[in-house]
Amino acid sequence: MKLASMKQGRDGRLVVVSSDLAWCADAAHIAPTLQAALDDWDRLAPLLENLSTDLDHGVIPRERFHEHDAAAPLPRAYQWADGSAYVNHVALVRQARGADMPDTFWHDPLMYQGGSDGFLGPRDPIPLADEAWGCDLEAEIVVVTGDVPPGASRDEALAAIRLVGLTNDVSLRNLIPGELAKGFGFFQSKPASAFSPVFVTPDTLGDWWRDGKLHRVLMVDLNGQPFGRAQAGEDMTFDFGTLVAHAAKTRALGAGTIIGSGTVSNRDADGGPGKPIAAGGVGYSCLAEVRTVETITGGTATTPFLKQGDTVRIWAEDDRHHPIFGVIEQVVGG
Amino acid sequence: MKLASMKQGRDGRLVVVSSDLAWCADAAHIAPTLQAALDDWDRLAPLLENLSTDLDHGVIPRERFHEHDAAAPLPRAYQWADGSAYVNHVALVRQARGADMPDTFWHDPLMYQGGSDGFLGPRDPIPLADEAWGCDLEAEIVVVTGDVPPGASRDEALAAIRLVGLTNDVSLRNLIPGELAKGFGFFQSKPASAFSPVFVTPDTLGDWWRDGKLHRVLMVDLNGQPFGRAQAGEDMTFDFGTLVAHAAKTRALGAGTIIGSGTVSNRDADGGPGKPIAAGGVGYSCLAEVRTVETITGGTATTPFLKQGDTVRIWAEDDRHHPIFGVIEQVVGG
């Protein structure tokens, strides 16, 4: 089952979307919003599944699904927490600035509490008041949970995952050092994130979803050129079950909690930092990482951060090269 | 106008509460939940004000207002961000551990993104799975905003403040050093916060609300003994207009955003760390601060963190010693 929220009011209008993303059907008679569906998932999910089946069979009224008209599946949420599960990425960033990485980083997930009061739709421009802030994309996998009890095990956490999707976790890199130095984590450096047009249930992903990971390539284009083709199922040190359980260690998680993987990142085949796609590598899922690799290999970062008018495209494909979650495509500044 | 949410479902049932907190009237015909009221505040607030006036005049059906039956006014919210506006508190904590405090801390607010997917009601027990986590109370002032545009000025931010209340921002002190060392801020160390039974509009507070500060004593009792009597209007380095503008620097804030003051803290009359109430001082609004003062003055902290069965009471009074926002009263572990 694939679910989306068409732009309407603060919370959107819930629709089920056909497998090929061509059609959708209004789900308001089941739940007006995706949050409402998540709040009563056990009762409503089977009804939404039936609607989805009917839509795929073409036996109910349907409308074309236009990704441009979609909001984030949860246009606002009660929780967004982002992990840093691809520890390779963290190790590279620290190597570039000459900082040791504690061994605990391989065993204890990094996670920050993000702002969730308003998200960007998949085709919304990225607002950027000041290029000097160092705007970056971060292509990531996300999951949406149901209610998770405090102290949940990894298996309980995995069982609570309701939906899977993609995000562009926009970051203002030049504001990060000052904020981290203050010790309270990210705040101004993390403006609104964008999400893929549809979120998908794990069972619909079949074998692509296993061991708490999405086993597909995360495609990232920058200004029309291939930029990232990392395999999201590889080098993910902490699977989503572990990330959700980490988040729930001392408190319950409310239904509709979104948990992110952090920037997807693969080691190069030789075990070193990833190479650009033009050099035969899988590229990168954020600009900070290519700048880090440039710093390590050449002494200085040459790739600039995002400028007004730059375009970012993030998606994942099925075996026939059709987007699974739709496409995030954003222009900086709009 | 005073607003509360009676426990019902995930978001409570909105009521207006009489000035003396004795009575309430259902507001569901105006807005089913406080979030719904905040989402359409300009249109709905005058209707709620009329209901409030009618309630105070006793001309509409009313029911007794039982604080025990109240949820947090926003039982879950789209954003909870907590400042550290009483810089005196930060300076003391750093002094105790021998860390310098950067001068910027006096000019640039500290703020962290908190979890907002589920809050405790004012009389709910504080869940605590492990006393070794070092459970602490933090008595604070909070405001709830309407929509705030990105880059809002302090004056715009002040004008966007819809409601004022109190919180007990529960903290797990022994988990904080490890989390801050990882650099991503608080997460597991900040379980669910509790809020006062009612939130109050700034105009209803009259002269107690001025310059973006609440000019009342924040009362804190611990196990039935006076523990804190700090004046919330004093030593607040950053007023709420400044805190809200800080939060909105790079992004919009959605209606229903809750912004906290951080632990209220007063310097002693001689300019040094505050003294206990028994020693003629105004006491403390969290255990970490008394432990810090003990460390500075005696070399070691002697006051323990909260234990199962401890009770915490937080409130503020009008001139006749009646609670303005109702009373937060929680038992650890329940």
Chai-1 contact restraints between the chains, C-beta under 6 A:
chainA,res_idxA,chainB,res_idxB,connection_type,confidence,min_distance_angstrom,max_distance_angstrom,comment,restraint_id
A,R10,B,D39,contact,1.0,0.0,6.0,A-B,restraint_1
A,D39,B,R10,contact,1.0,0.0,6.0,A-B,restraint_2
A,R76,B,Y78,contact,1.0,0.0,6.0,A-B,restraint_3
A,R76,B,G254,contact,1.0,0.0,6.0,A-B,restraint_4
A,Y78,B,R76,contact,1.0,0.0,6.0,A-B,restraint_5
A,Y78,B,S116,contact,1.0,0.0,6.0,A-B,restraint_6
A,Y78,B,D117,contact,1.0,0.0,6.0,A-B,restraint_7
A,Q79,B,D117,contact,1.0,0.0,6.0,A-B,restraint_8
A,L110,B,K182,contact,1.0,0.0,6.0,A-B,restraint_9
A,L110,B,F184,contact,1.0,0.0,6.0,A-B,restraint_10
A,M111,B,F187,contact,1.0,0.0,6.0,A-B,restraint_11
A,Y112,B,F184,contact,1.0,0.0,6.0,A-B,restraint_12
A,Y112,B,G185,contact,1.0,0.0,6.0,A-B,restraint_13
A,Q113,B,Q113,contact,1.0,0.0,6.0,A-B,restraint_14
A,Q113,B,G115,contact,1.0,0.0,6.0,A-B,restraint_15
A,Q113,B,F187,contact,1.0,0.0,6.0,A-B,restraint_16
A,G115,B,Q113,contact,1.0,0.0,6.0,A-B,restraint_17
A,S116,B,Y78,contact,1.0,0.0,6.0,A-B,restraint_18
A,D117,B,Y78,contact,1.0,0.0,6.0,A-B,restraint_19
A,D117,B,Q79,contact,1.0,0.0,6.0,A-B,restraint_20
A,D117,B,G254,contact,1.0,0.0,6.0,A-B,restraint_21
A,D117,B,T257,contact,1.0,0.0,6.0,A-B,restraint_22
A,G118,B,A252,contact,1.0,0.0,6.0,A-B,restraint_23
A,G118,B,G254,contact,1.0,0.0,6.0,A-B,restraint_24
A,L180,B,G183,contact,1.0,0.0,6.0,A-B,restraint_25
A,K182,B,L110,contact,1.0,0.0,6.0,A-B,restraint_26
A,G183,B,L180,contact,1.0,0.0,6.0,A-B,restraint_27
A,F184,B,L110,contact,1.0,0.0,6.0,A-B,restraint_28
A,F184,B,Y112,contact,1.0,0.0,6.0,A-B,restraint_29
A,F184,B,G185,contact,1.0,0.0,6.0,A-B,restraint_30
A,G185,B,Y112,contact,1.0,0.0,6.0,A-B,restraint_31
A,G185,B,F184,contact,1.0,0.0,6.0,A-B,restraint_32
A,G185,B,G185,contact,1.0,0.0,6.0,A-B,restraint_33
A,F187,B,M111,contact,1.0,0.0,6.0,A-B,restraint_34
A,F187,B,Q113,contact,1.0,0.0,6.0,A-B,restraint_35
A,Q188,B,K249,contact,1.0,0.0,6.0,A-B,restraint_36
A,Q188,B,T250,contact,1.0,0.0,6.0,A-B,restraint_37
A,P191,B,T250,contact,1.0,0.0,6.0,A-B,restraint_38
A,P191,B,R251,contact,1.0,0.0,6.0,A-B,restraint_39
A,A192,B,R251,contact,1.0,0.0,6.0,A-B,restraint_40
A,K249,B,Q188,contact,1.0,0.0,6.0,A-B,restraint_41
A,T250,B,Q188,contact,1.0,0.0,6.0,A-B,restraint_42
A,T250,B,P191,contact,1.0,0.0,6.0,A-B,restraint_43
A,R251,B,P191,contact,1.0,0.0,6.0,A-B,restraint_44
A,R251,B,A192,contact,1.0,0.0,6.0,A-B,restraint_45
A,A252,B,G118,contact,1.0,0.0,6.0,A-B,restraint_46
A,G254,B,R76,contact,1.0,0.0,6.0,A-B,restraint_47
A,G254,B,D117,contact,1.0,0.0,6.0,A-B,restraint_48
A,G254,B,G118,contact,1.0,0.0,6.0,A-B,restraint_49
A,T257,B,D117,contact,1.0,0.0,6.0,A-B,restraint_50
